[in-house]
Amino acid sequence: LFVDGNLAATINEGGNNTGYHQTNPTIGAWNNGNSGPNRYFNGMLDEVRVWNIVLPQSQIQAQMNETLTGSEPGLIGYWNFDSGTANDGSPSGNNGTLVGGATILPHMR
């Protein structure tokens, strides 16, 4: 996981995860399973990109302020919120729904 172009966390999944599909993946929220309430990220996200290939940190940093076309090789999720929606700009078409009081603010660049 990279945040602002810097490595923030890693996890060793091992094996082949190409067949993994989560039914309602979330960005900025998690829950404690059946025993606890949902919890939400208390902050701001400008853009989220998900790749199914490994990108070197230098490439992430070089491209992090560039707007993507959505057709980049390996891109499987791209939410930039520029349209005022949580629509996925990648070919995957995983459009999102804002929950937990989330709002989209006007672009500040």
C-alpha positions as CSV (number, residue, x, y, z in Angstrom):
1,L,0.0,0.0,0.0
2,F,1.4,3.4,-1.0
3,V,0.1,6.7,0.4
4,D,1.2,9.8,-1.3
5,G,3.8,7.8,-3.2
6,N,5.4,6.3,-0.1
7,L,5.2,2.7,1.1
8,A,2.8,2.6,4.0
9,A,2.1,-1.1,4.5
10,T,2.8,-4.6,3.1
11,I,1.3,-8.0,3.5
12,N,2.6,-11.3,2.2
13,E,-0.4,-13.1,0.8
14,G,1.6,-15.9,-0.9
15,G,0.2,-18.2,-3.6
16,N,-1.9,-17.2,-6.5
17,N,-4.6,-14.6,-5.7
18,T,-5.9,-14.1,-9.3
19,G,-9.2,-15.9,-8.5
20,Y,-10.0,-13.8,-5.4
21,H,-13.1,-11.8,-5.6
22,Q,-14.7,-9.9,-2.7
23,T,-18.4,-9.3,-3.0
24,N,-18.6,-5.6,-1.8
25,P,-15.1,-4.3,-1.5
26,T,-14.8,-1.1,0.5
27,I,-12.5,1.8,0.4
28,G,-12.2,3.8,3.6
29,A,-14.3,1.5,5.7
30,W,-14.0,-1.8,7.6
31,N,-16.0,-3.8,10.1
32,N,-15.3,-6.1,13.0
33,G,-17.1,-9.0,11.5
34,N,-20.5,-9.9,12.8
35,S,-19.7,-8.7,16.3
36,G,-19.1,-5.0,15.7
37,P,-20.2,-1.9,13.8
38,N,-18.7,-0.6,10.6
39,R,-15.9,1.9,11.1
40,Y,-15.1,4.6,8.6
41,F,-11.9,6.4,7.7
42,N,-12.0,9.9,9.2
43,G,-10.1,11.9,6.5
44,M,-9.9,12.7,2.8
45,L,-9.1,10.6,-0.2
46,D,-8.3,12.3,-3.5
47,E,-7.9,9.3,-5.6
48,V,-7.6,5.5,-5.4
49,R,-5.8,3.3,-7.9
50,V,-5.7,-0.5,-7.8
51,W,-3.4,-2.5,-10.0
52,N,-3.0,-6.3,-10.6
53,I,0.7,-5.8,-11.4
54,V,3.6,-4.7,-9.2
55,L,4.7,-1.1,-9.9
56,P,8.0,0.1,-8.6
57,Q,7.8,3.0,-6.1
58,S,9.7,5.3,-8.6
59,Q,6.9,4.7,-11.2
60,I,4.2,5.3,-8.6
61,Q,5.8,8.6,-7.6
62,A,6.4,9.7,-11.2
63,Q,2.7,9.1,-12.1
64,M,0.9,9.9,-8.9
65,N,-0.1,13.5,-10.0
66,E,-1.0,12.4,-13.5
67,T,-4.6,11.8,-14.5
68,L,-5.0,8.3,-15.9
69,T,-6.9,7.4,-19.1
70,G,-8.3,4.3,-17.4
71,S,-6.8,1.9,-20.0
72,E,-3.3,1.6,-18.5
73,P,-2.0,-2.0,-18.4
74,G,-2.7,-3.7,-15.1
75,L,-5.2,-1.0,-13.8
76,I,-8.2,-2.8,-12.3
77,G,-9.7,0.0,-10.2
78,Y,-9.5,3.8,-10.6
79,W,-11.7,6.2,-8.5
80,N,-10.7,9.9,-8.9
81,F,-14.1,11.3,-7.8
82,D,-13.6,14.1,-10.3
83,S,-17.1,13.5,-11.8
84,G,-18.7,14.0,-8.4
85,T,-19.4,10.2,-8.2
86,A,-17.6,7.1,-7.0
87,N,-17.6,5.6,-10.5
88,D,-14.7,3.4,-11.5
89,G,-12.7,4.8,-14.4
90,S,-11.0,1.5,-15.2
91,P,-12.3,-1.2,-17.5
92,S,-13.5,-3.2,-14.5
93,G,-16.5,-0.9,-14.0
94,N,-16.7,-1.3,-10.2
95,N,-18.7,1.8,-9.5
96,G,-18.9,2.7,-5.9
97,T,-21.6,4.0,-3.5
98,L,-20.9,6.6,-0.9
99,V,-21.9,5.5,2.6
100,G,-21.3,6.5,6.2
101,G,-21.7,10.2,5.6
102,A,-19.1,10.3,2.8
103,T,-19.3,13.3,0.4
104,I,-17.4,14.4,-2.6
105,L,-15.9,17.9,-2.4
106,P,-15.1,20.1,-5.3
107,H,-11.7,19.5,-6.8
108,M,-9.1,21.6,-5.0
109,R,-6.1,21.4,-7.4
